[in-house]
Amino acid sequence: MRFYRPLPINKARDLNYRKILVSKTDTSGNILYVNDYFCEVAGYEVDEVLGRPHSILRHPDMPKAIFFLMWQNIKNGLNITAVVKNLAKTGEYYWVTTDFEFQRNREGDIESYIAFRRPANKKVVAAISDLYSRLIDIEKRHGVEASLVYLQGYLDEHHTDYHTFINNLINPKSMFEKLFQVMKKTFKHSNNDQYHEGYQKAV
């Protein structure tokens, strides 16, 4: 069945800073599991997203270069933190900060990715929005490769790399980020079976 992405509207969804959005995908990016708060924020029922590509949430204001970096890292089993603008079923948007964990089979190969998202604060969004707008403009004119080259030049000019740049933006030592780490551990402990098995009907 074809999925029709909603028309974006210039309205933000309210997010709860004491809750996290969780999703699990296979190595092709198809959704295997979502938690209740994911559904509440994205506006979809569980059955509407299981088996769908995670790109159904992709907002047109997001540069493809950022997703390229995300996939390049997680396919190699490397965590990456990214600031992402997502698209809800209503057409509204919501900004999140995302990072990943991995599940491996007995042979040690990655078989699924788990993404944990928390609300991105306004300072982070303000700092990243201009850069994203430039990258999108470059992609429209010259393609993703040119966008990646520009991003690397931007990082070089600021004498940093992507991971350091993002970490400096989100301030991982802040009380909010420490709370996020606690919420991640609590979620994994309380949802151990579902977290590791996912929804069988999606497989």
Secondary structure, DSSP 8 states (H G I E B T S, - for coil): ---------S-B----TT--EEEEEETTSBEEEE-HHHHHHH---HHHHTTSBGGGGB-TTS-HHHHHHHHHHHTTT----EEEEEE-TTS-EEEEEEEEEEEE-TTS-EEEEEEEEEE--HHHHHHHHHHHHHHHHHHHHH-HHHHHHHHHHHHHHTT--HHHHHHHHH-TTSHHHHHHHHHHHHHHHHTHHHHHH--GGG-
